[in-house]
Each structure stands twice: as C-alpha cells, then as structure tokens.
Amino acid sequence: MNRILDKRRRRLKRKFRIKKKIVGTSERPRMSVFRSNRHIYVQVVDDVKGVTIASVADVEKELAGLKPNVASAEKLGEAIGARLKERSVEAVVFDRNGYIYHGVVKAIAEGARKAGIKL
C-alpha cells in the first residue's frame, strides 16, 4: 500500500514541477493527458480563461471499444486532433501530467501530430 502511495506522490511532484512551466493560452492551449489502468482521457484547456476547449476519452460512445494500449491511444490522439481542427486550433502545448513520455502518452502525441496539430 505504501509503495502505491509513494508512486502516486512521485507522479504528483513531477506533475506540479511541469505545471509551473507549462501554461495554455488562447493561441496555444494545453493538451493534458490522464491515464488509468482502464481508461485514457485527453483534454485541451485554455488556462487563461479557465475553459476546456475540447476533450476525448475512451469511455465515449463512438470510442467505447478502445483499450488503454498504444494502438488505441494513437486513435484517441487522432480524434482529439480532429476536434481541435474543427475549432480551428493549430498548435498546443503538451502536458504529460507527470507520466513518462513513453508508450500510451507518446502514442497520443503522435496521433495528434498525425491529425495535423503542432505540439
């Protein structure tokens, strides 16, 4: 139990250290990734206004069959890229939320790049 809490605490420390440097603006909002053992969530936030511009998750009806693996994460990245294109957002700041830039988190970024979003 303590090992799980220590792992979570280390991730939160990394998250706050990153959050000090990354700020989403109207021109370049922040794309934040959250992953759990079962699901993946991505949202794009304008920190100046405090508004979520777009979000996507594998619990939505059209994306319900996706699992929290690399292939599904890339599809989620492409989906968020398409939603951002609809709202005419061309570039975002990527917030990995304390996770290592590897595997699922990296696949989301690559999927968004494939959709034409500049990270």
N, C-alpha and C positions, 0 to 999 in steps of 0.2 A: 504494500500500500504506500509506504513512504517513497519507494522508487518511482511510482506513478506520479505522486505529487511533486517530487523533485524534477521529473521530466517536464511536467506542465509548467512548473515555476521557471525552469530554464528557458522554455519557449516564450513565456510571457516577458521575461527580461530581454530576450532578443527582440521581441515584438516592439517593446517600448523604446529600445535603443534605435531601431529602424524608424519608428514613427516620429522621432524627433527630427529626422532629416527629410522625410517624405511628406509632402503636402499636396493635395489635389486642388487645382484651380479650375475655373470655368473653361479655360483653353485646354488644359491638360489635367483631367480628373484622375483620381487614384483608383486603380483596379485592385481590390482586396480579395484574397483567396482564403477560404476556410475549408479545411478537410477534416472529416471524422473517419472512423472506421467504416461507416456505412454510406456516407454521402459527401458530396462536394458542392460548395456554394461559392459563387463569384458575384461580386457587386462592384459597381463603378460609382464613386462618390465624389461630389464637389464639396470639399471641406470648407471652403469659404462661405458658401450658402448653407451648408449642412443638409444637402439634398442628395438622395440616391438617384442617379441618372438612369441606370439600367441594372438588372440583376438576372442571374440564371442559376438554376440548381437542378440536380438530377432527380429531384422529387416532383418536378413539374410534369404535367400530363404528357406533353409532347416529347419529353426526355426521360420518361419514367423507367425505361428498360436499361438505363445505363448503370454500370457498376463503378465503384471508386477505383478504377485502374487507369493506366496510361492511355489506352485507346479511347476510353470514354471521356477522359479529361481533355483530350485534344478536340473531341466533338463539342464539349462544353465551351472550350476556347473559341471555336469557330462560331458557336451560337451567340456568345456574348459579343464577338466581333461584328456579326450581322446586326445585332440590336443596336450597337453603337453606330454603325454606318447609317441606320435608319434615323438616328438622332443627330447625324452629321458631326460625330466626334471622330477625329482622325488619329489622335495621339493620347496616350495615357501614361501615368506613372505606375509601375508595377509594385504592389505591396505584397510580399510573400508572407506577411503576417507571422514572422518568426520561424517559418518552416524552411528547411533546407531547399535550395533551388535545385531540385533533383526529382526525377520520376513524375508524379502527378502534377506538381506545381510547375515544373518545366514544360510539361505537355500542354497545360492551359495557356502558358505564354506563347508557345509555338503555334497553337491553334488560333490564337488571336492574331498573331503575325500573319498566318496563312489567310485570314479573313481581310487583311489589309490595314490592321491597326498598328501604329508605330508605338513600340514600347521603349 
